Structure formats: structure tokens, C-alpha cells
Amino acid sequence: MRLSVFLFALSLQAQPLFFRGVSFTAERGVRYESPEAIAQLDQLTKYAVDSVALIPFAFTPRGETKIMFGNDRSWESDAGITTAARAAHERKMKVVLKPQIWPNKPIDLKDPVARKAWFANYQAMVVHYAKLAATINADLFCIGTELQYATVHEPEFRSLIQAARANFKGPLTYAANHGEEFERITFWNALDYIGLDNYYPLPDTLDTKPLATKLEALHKKYRKPIIFTEAGYAAAPNSHRTPWEDRSERPVHLEAQAKAYNALLSTFYLKPWFAGVFWWKLGTNGFGGPQDNTMTPWNKPAMDIIKRWYQTRRATTPTDSRPSK
């Protein structure tokens, strides 16, 4: 009996998760461990948000291989992430740890010496946050974000994945930039989820079906669930044409943002191979509102779209996933 219960529990753990998520970023001095940040988590639960991506930012000088991360004084310190993760889990939320280099300045890694130095430094960062992901019992660890200049070096990136697995036993993904990077990566078979920062532009009809066809073909090739590690649209006119554009001089257009949110969710939310989305972004300080034209949906009609879809039941969890190699 005990063996059968253990095997049943193990099978549940192996099932892909579905993330009704937001990117939860530390903003303007409101640290992850602050009472304001924890209160914001309470607000998110009212919109059926059940997952948050915690994002510690690292920094690298332009053209250098040095990577600075894990500063105890940063808004996203390890201690702060630990506190926020505990609070999220107490609220029945899943937690994704998603370290990111910012600003993401391209580095020329064609030189073998520079490439070796950069990957050594980046692996140290990945191992650091993989260990933190294990400590906080993260539900998913994202090993990188939009590193177009690095993911072309597949052998080195596969070594990074092995280093992450040696220190974190949970599922892994990588957040690829839409377009060329996402479409050329072939190491998805070494990960558990195909991760896309989905800023693909949409036509004025907001037809997302061609994109769904493209992604479903990739899912069938690798037999991995696909997760939108980021997605978003600004509350501005025609934001669907340049969804990667956050702050601009454009006027506020709340309806444009809400319609784009609904178009994306109406196509993908119920797909059996889709594993969820992390909208960019919700801040610890609760910034946003009807006079704000940026990408945050907070206190805008887009949050009502999120709530309506996130309260919609799915028939299944993401399917057709096989163990990583």
C-alpha cells in the first residue's frame, strides 16, 4: 500500500503544471520582503492569479564578461526572495524563480577566451539561483532570459542546464525572445517547458491563430508544454503591433490593452499543450492605473480579462510531455 501511494504521489509530481501567472517585480524601492509587497500578493489572489515569477536582476558592464548578482542590498535580495516565496506559497501560489541580466547588453562571444569567461561567470549565477530555487521550493526555475548572444552556443548552454539540474531537482525552462532566438533553439529537449517571451506582433484583426499553429508545431516536435514566460501589451493605441514597447509618449488606451489580452487568452488558454502565462508586469508597489499607458495591467480593464480567464476551468493539465534528457 505504501509503495502504491508513493508511486501515485510521484506521478502527480511528474505532471506538467499550469501557471495562471504574473511577473511580480520589485519596483521603486519596495523590496520583495516589504509589507507592501506581501499585501500586493493578497490583491493578486482576488484576480485568480495562482503563480508569480520572482525576478532577481543581475548586471554586467557593456562589453565585459563580469556578471554582478546576489547583492544583499538589492530590492531582489536572496532574503527578500525567500520571504516573498514563502508568502506566495502560503497563499497557495506557485513560484517561479527567473533571474535576469538587466540591461541585457549583447556581448561578443565569438572570441573563445571571452566566451569561456562569460559562461563560467553565468554558470556561477545559474548555480547560485538554482540553489536558491531549491531552498525556497520553487515550482519552476528559469535558467535565463533573452540571451540571444549566448544561446547560439548550444554545447555551453546544455552544460548550464546540467549545472542547474545538479542543484535544483524541479522542472526547468528558458525564456527565449520571440522571433529568431526562439525559433532557432534546439536544446528544448533538455528542458521541461518550452519558454517564450511572447512579444510577437499581432495583425490589426488580433488574430492569434497563425501564432498558435506555429507553436503547436514546435510542441509536437519536442513534446514539451509551452509556457509564455512573459507576455504583455501596453495600454496604448496599436500596442499589438509593437507589444515589446513599454513606456512611450502614446496616449492611454485601456481598451486596446484589454482586447489584446483577451485575444491571446482566448486562443491559448484551453490548448492542452499550453502551460500558462506570466503577464509583464505587476510591481510590488502597485504602480499602474487608468492614467498609466505602460504594460502593467494593474487597476486596468486588462486585470478583469485576466480574472475572467483565470477563473475558467481547464479540462486537463498540459499534456504530451516526456522526461528531459
N, C-alpha and C positions, 0 to 999 in steps of 0.2 A: 504493500500500500504506500509506504513512504517513497519508494522508488518511483511509482507512478505519479505521485503528487509532484515530486522533484522534476520529472520529465515534463509534466504539464506546465509547471512554472517556467522551465527553461524554454519551452516552445513559445510561451507568451512573450518572454523577453526577446526572442528572435524576430517577433513580428515587427514590421516597419511601423513607425509612429506617424501620426498625423498632427501637424502643428497649425493651430489657429493663432498665428503669432504676430508680434510687432518687434521691430528693432528698438530696444529700450536703451537709449544713450544718455550718458551723464552730460548734463548741459549747464554751462554758465555757473560753474562753481557749486552746483548741487550734486554732491558726491553720491555714489551708489549706496553708501551706508546711512545717508541722512534720513531723518524722519519724513522729509518732503518726498524723497524717492519711494519710500515704503508706502506712503499714502497714495502715491500715484499708482502703485501696483493694485491697491484696493479699487481705485477708479477703473482700471482696465478690466477687472473681473466683471464689472457691470455691463461690459460690452461683449461678454463671452470669449474674451481673449484667454487662451489657456497655455500660451507659450511666450517666452521672452528671450530675445537674443541679447546677451550681455557682451559689450564690445569694449575691450581694453585696447587703447590706441598705442602703437609704437611709433617711433620717429627715426628717420635716417636723413642725414645731410645729403644734399644733392650730389650725385656722383660718387658717394662714398659707400663702402660696404658695411660700415658700422650701423648697428641697429640698437636703439635705446628703448628699453621696455621695463615694465615692472617697478616703476617709481612709486615708492610708498606715499609720496605726497600728491600723486595724480588723482584726478576725480574717479579713476577706474582702478584704484589700487587692488592688490590681491585681497586685502582685508575687506575692502568695500564690496568686491565681487562676492566674496564668501557670505557677507551679510545679506546682500540682495538675493543671492541664490537661495539661501535658507528661507528668506521671507517669501520668495516666489513658490518654493516647494510647499511651504505651509499653507499657501493659498491654492494648492492643487495645480500649480502651473508647471509646465515643463521648462527646462532651462537649457539654452544653447550657449556655449562659450565660443565667441567668434573674434579672436584677436585680429587686429588690422593695422597695417602700416599707413600712417597718415601724416602729411600728404604723401600720396603714393607716387613718388618721383621715379621715373624709369631709370634703371641702372644698366649700363652696357656690360652684359655678362659674356660677351664673346671672348674676352681675354680669359684664358684658363685660370690664371692666378686670381683675378678678381672674382671669377665665378666660384672657385673653391672657397675663398674667404667669405663671400656673401652667403653661400649655402651653409657654411659652418656656423655663421652668426644667426642665420634664420633658423637653423635646426635647434640651436640653443634656445631660441624664443619659442619654437613649437614644443620642445620638451618641457620648458617651464610651464606653459599654459596647459599642456596635456596633463601634467601632474596636478595642476590646479583644478582642471576639469574632473579628475578622479577624486580629489579632495571634496569638491562641492557636489559630487554625484550628478554631474551634468548628464542630461539626456542625449546630448549630441555635441560633438566637438568639431568645429570648422577649422581646418588647418591653414587657411589663408583666404585672402580676398583680393581678387582682381590683380594678380601678379603676372600680367601678360609677359613681361620680360623674363620671368623665371620659369613659367610652366612649359616653355618651349624646350627646356632641358629635362626631358622625361625621366631618364635614369636617376638624376639627382632628386627629382620630385618623388619618385617611388621610394627612394631611401628615406625621405622625410616622412612619408606615410608609415613606413615600417617603424621609424623612431617614435611617431605618435602612438602607434598601436602597442609598442613596448611599455608605454607609460599610462595609457588610457584604454580600458577594455571595452568601452562603449562604442557606439556607432560613430563613423566619421563622414564628413563631407568636405568639399572645397567650393568656395563661392566664385565661380567664373564670371567674368564680364560678358555681357551679351555680345553676340556677333562673332568676330574672328576667333577670339580666345576660346569661347565656349564650344565652338563648332570644330575646332581642331584637336582638342584634348582627347587623348586615348587612354588615360590612366583611370577612367571611371570604374573599371573592373576591380581596382584595388580599394575602392571606397564603398560605403554602404548606401549613400544617396548621391545622385547627380545634383549638384548645386548650381543654380543660375541666379545671378543678379539680373533680374528681368527688366531691363530698360529698352527692350525692343520697341521701336516706334510703331504706332498703330495708324491705320488709314483713318480718314475722317468719318468713315462709317463705324469705326470702333470694332471692326470685325477681327476677332482674335482666333478664328478657326484655322487660318493658314499657319499661325504660330503653333497651335495645338497639334496640327498634323506633323510639323517639323519635330516637335518634342516627343511625340508618341513614337516616331520612327527611331529616335535615339534611345528611348526606353526599351523598345523591342530589341535593339542591337545589344544593349548591355544588361538588360533585365534588371534594372535598378529603378526604384521610385525616384521621381524628380521633385525637388523642393525649390521654391523660389526663396533663396537665402536673402534676397532683397527684392522689392518691387515698390513702385510708387509713381505718383503723378502730382505735380504741383497744382495748387488751387488757382490756376491762371488759364487764360484762353489758350486753346490748342496745345495744352500740356501733353496730350497724347502723341504729338509729333516729335517732341524732344523730352521724353519722360525723365531723362537723366539731369535735366536742368532744374535746380532747386530755387535758389534766390535769383530774382530778376526784377526789372522795372515794370513788368507787366501788371495790369490791374488784377484785382481779385476776381476770380470766377469759381465760386464754390460748386456750382452745378457741373462744370467741366470735370472737376476732380472726381466728384461722386459718380458721374456716368462712366468714367474710365475705370474706376474701382469695380463697378458693377459689371462692366463688360468683361474684365479679366476673371472675376469670380464666377460669373455665370457660365463661362466656358470651361474653367479648370476645376472648380471646387469638387465636383462629383466624379471626376475622372478616377478610375480605380488605380491608376499608376501615379496619381498626383499626391504628394505628401505634405502640402500646405505652403504657407507663405508668411514671410516676415516683412510687414509694411515698413517703409522708411519714411519717417521715423517718429517715435514718441519719446519726448525728453523727460528726464527726471524732474525738471522744473515746470512741466506742464505748459510749455510755450505753445502758441497757436491761437486759434480763434477765428471768428468770421471776418476779421480785418486783415488776416495774415494770408499771403499768397504763396507760402512755401509748401514743401511736400508733406509736412505733417498733416495728418487728418484730424488732429485733436481739436475738439469743440467745433467741428465742421460736419456737414451732412455726410461726408465720407465715413465717419465713425458709425453712423446709423446703417450704412451699407454693410460695413464690417459686422456689426451686431446681427443684422438680419441673416447674413450668410453663415456666420459662425454658430448661430443657433440652429441652423439647418442640419439635420442628421444625415450622415453618410451611411450607405448600406454596408460598406466594408472599409477596412483599413487598406492602405496601399498594398498592391499585390504583385506577384511575379518577381519577387526579389530572391536572389540566391546569395549564399555566403561570399564574402570578399575573398580574393586570392592574394 
